Amino acid sequence: MSQQINVNIRMDKDLKESADVLFNSMGLNMTTAINTFVRQCLREESIPFQIKPYNDYRAKIESSLSQAKEGKLVSFNLDELEALEDMDIEKARGFLEARRKEASL
Protein backbone atom coordinates (compact mmCIF):
# COMPACT_ATOMS: atom_id res chain seq x y z
CA MET A 1 0.00 0.00 0.00
CA SER A 2 1.36 3.41 -0.93
CA GLN A 3 2.11 5.96 1.73
CA GLN A 4 -0.38 8.82 1.91
CA ILE A 5 0.51 12.42 2.73
CA ASN A 6 -1.52 15.54 3.41
CA VAL A 7 -1.50 18.32 0.84
CA ASN A 8 -2.66 21.78 1.84
CA ILE A 9 -4.04 24.21 -0.74
CA ARG A 10 -5.49 27.70 -0.46
CA MET A 11 -8.84 28.34 -2.08
CA ASP A 12 -11.48 31.03 -1.98
CA LYS A 13 -14.12 30.10 0.59
CA ASP A 14 -17.05 30.49 -1.83
CA LEU A 15 -15.24 28.41 -4.46
CA LYS A 16 -14.67 25.60 -1.96
CA GLU A 17 -18.28 25.65 -0.79
CA SER A 18 -19.57 25.52 -4.38
CA ALA A 19 -17.17 22.69 -5.20
CA ASP A 20 -18.27 20.76 -2.10
CA VAL A 21 -21.92 21.02 -3.19
CA LEU A 22 -21.07 19.86 -6.72
CA PHE A 23 -18.82 16.99 -5.64
CA ASN A 24 -21.26 15.85 -2.96
CA SER A 25 -24.02 15.73 -5.58
CA MET A 26 -21.77 13.34 -7.52
CA GLY A 27 -21.06 11.21 -4.45
CA LEU A 28 -17.52 12.55 -4.04
CA ASN A 29 -15.71 14.53 -1.41
CA MET A 30 -13.07 17.18 -2.14
CA THR A 31 -10.17 14.76 -1.57
CA THR A 32 -11.55 12.17 -3.98
CA ALA A 33 -12.32 14.83 -6.61
CA ILE A 34 -8.82 16.33 -6.44
CA ASN A 35 -7.19 12.89 -6.50
CA THR A 36 -9.30 12.01 -9.56
CA PHE A 37 -8.18 15.22 -11.26
CA VAL A 38 -4.49 14.56 -10.52
CA ARG A 39 -4.73 10.95 -11.72
CA GLN A 40 -6.39 12.08 -14.94
CA CYS A 41 -3.63 14.68 -15.48
CA LEU A 42 -1.00 12.00 -15.05
CA ARG A 43 -2.84 9.58 -17.33
CA GLU A 44 -3.15 12.17 -20.11
CA GLU A 45 0.15 13.84 -19.32
CA SER A 46 -1.66 17.18 -19.45
CA ILE A 47 -4.50 19.03 -17.82
CA PRO A 48 -7.61 17.18 -19.04
CA PHE A 49 -9.36 20.30 -20.31
CA GLN A 50 -8.40 23.40 -22.23
CA ILE A 51 -7.40 26.44 -20.20
CA LYS A 52 -8.05 29.62 -22.13
CA PRO A 53 -6.26 32.82 -21.24
CA TYR A 54 -8.37 35.91 -20.72
CA ASN A 55 -7.05 37.41 -23.94
CA ASP A 56 -9.23 34.95 -25.90
CA TYR A 57 -12.12 37.16 -24.88
CA ARG A 58 -10.29 40.26 -26.06
CA ALA A 59 -10.94 39.29 -29.72
CA LYS A 60 -14.66 38.93 -29.00
CA ILE A 61 -14.75 42.30 -27.27
CA GLU A 62 -12.83 43.95 -30.11
CA SER A 63 -15.21 42.39 -32.64
CA SER A 64 -18.21 43.69 -30.69
CA LEU A 65 -16.69 47.17 -30.51
CA SER A 66 -16.08 47.13 -34.28
CA GLN A 67 -19.67 46.08 -34.90
CA ALA A 68 -20.89 48.85 -32.61
CA LYS A 69 -18.82 51.45 -34.49
CA GLU A 70 -20.27 50.16 -37.77
CA GLY A 71 -23.80 50.43 -36.39
CA LYS A 72 -24.40 46.69 -36.57
CA LEU A 73 -25.33 46.15 -32.92
CA VAL A 74 -28.83 46.44 -31.56
CA SER A 75 -29.23 47.79 -28.06
CA PHE A 76 -32.14 47.35 -25.69
CA ASN A 77 -33.19 49.09 -22.53
CA LEU A 78 -34.25 47.13 -19.46
CA ASP A 79 -37.98 47.50 -20.17
CA GLU A 80 -37.49 46.05 -23.66
CA LEU A 81 -35.48 43.12 -22.31
CA GLU A 82 -38.16 42.38 -19.73
CA ALA A 83 -40.84 42.58 -22.45
CA LEU A 84 -38.83 40.15 -24.60
CA GLU A 85 -38.71 37.74 -21.70
CA ASP A 86 -42.51 37.65 -21.58
CA MET A 87 -43.03 37.20 -25.36
CA ASP A 88 -43.58 33.91 -27.12
CA ILE A 89 -40.71 32.92 -29.40
CA GLU A 90 -42.27 34.02 -32.70
CA LYS A 91 -43.26 37.43 -31.40
CA ALA A 92 -39.77 37.88 -29.91
CA ARG A 93 -38.15 36.95 -33.23
CA GLY A 94 -40.31 39.52 -35.02
CA PHE A 95 -39.42 42.17 -32.46
CA LEU A 96 -35.70 41.42 -32.77
CA GLU A 97 -35.81 41.47 -36.57
CA ALA A 98 -37.56 44.85 -36.54
CA ARG A 99 -34.91 46.23 -34.19
CA ARG A 100 -32.12 44.90 -36.45
CA LYS A 101 -33.70 46.63 -39.45
CA GLU A 102 -33.98 49.90 -37.50
CA ALA A 103 -30.32 49.65 -36.50
CA SER A 104 -29.17 49.11 -40.08
CA LEU A 105 -30.92 52.25 -41.39
C-alpha positions in Angstrom: 0.0 0.0 0.0 1.4 3.4 -0.9 2.1 6.0 1.7 -0.4 8.8 1.9 0.5 12.4 2.7 -1.5 15.5 3.4 -1.5 18.3 0.8 -2.7 21.8 1.8 -4.0 24.2 -0.7 -5.5 27.7 -0.5 -8.8 28.3 -2.1 -11.5 31.0 -2.0 -14.1 30.1 0.6 -17.1 30.5 -1.8 -15.2 28.4 -4.5 -14.7 25.6 -2.0 -18.3 25.6 -0.8 -19.6 25.5 -4.4 -17.2 22.7 -5.2 -18.3 20.8 -2.1 -21.9 21.0 -3.2 -21.1 19.9 -6.7 -18.8 17.0 -5.6 -21.3 15.8 -3.0 -24.0 15.7 -5.6 -21.8 13.3 -7.5 -21.1 11.2 -4.5 -17.5 12.6 -4.0 -15.7 14.5 -1.4 -13.1 17.2 -2.1 -10.2 14.8 -1.6 -11.5 12.2 -4.0 -12.3 14.8 -6.6 -8.8 16.3 -6.4 -7.2 12.9 -6.5 -9.3 12.0 -9.6 -8.2 15.2 -11.3 -4.5 14.6 -10.5 -4.7 10.9 -11.7 -6.4 12.1 -14.9 -3.6 14.7 -15.5 -1.0 12.0 -15.1 -2.8 9.6 -17.3 -3.2 12.2 -20.1 0.1 13.8 -19.3 -1.7 17.2 -19.4 -4.5 19.0 -17.8 -7.6 17.2 -19.0 -9.4 20.3 -20.3 -8.4 23.4 -22.2 -7.4 26.4 -20.2 -8.0 29.6 -22.1 -6.3 32.8 -21.2 -8.4 35.9 -20.7 -7.1 37.4 -23.9 -9.2 34.9 -25.9 -12.1 37.2 -24.9 -10.3 40.3 -26.1 -10.9 39.3 -29.7 -14.7 38.9 -29.0 -14.8 42.3 -27.3 -12.8 44.0 -30.1 -15.2 42.4 -32.6 -18.2 43.7 -30.7 -16.7 47.2 -30.5 -16.1 47.1 -34.3 -19.7 46.1 -34.9 -20.9 48.9 -32.6 -18.8 51.4 -34.5 -20.3 50.2 -37.8 -23.8 50.4 -36.4 -24.4 46.7 -36.6 -25.3 46.1 -32.9 -28.8 46.4 -31.6 -29.2 47.8 -28.1 -32.1 47.3 -25.7 -33.2 49.1 -22.5 -34.3 47.1 -19.5 -38.0 47.5 -20.2 -37.5 46.1 -23.7 -35.5 43.1 -22.3 -38.2 42.4 -19.7 -40.8 42.6 -22.4 -38.8 40.1 -24.6 -38.7 37.7 -21.7 -42.5 37.6 -21.6 -43.0 37.2 -25.4 -43.6 33.9 -27.1 -40.7 32.9 -29.4 -42.3 34.0 -32.7 -43.3 37.4 -31.4 -39.8 37.9 -29.9 -38.2 37.0 -33.2 -40.3 39.5 -35.0 -39.4 42.2 -32.5 -35.7 41.4 -32.8 -35.8 41.5 -36.6 -37.6 44.9 -36.5 -34.9 46.2 -34.2 -32.1 44.9 -36.5 -33.7 46.6 -39.5 -34.0 49.9 -37.5 -30.3 49.7 -36.5 -29.2 49.1 -40.1 -30.9 52.3 -41.4 
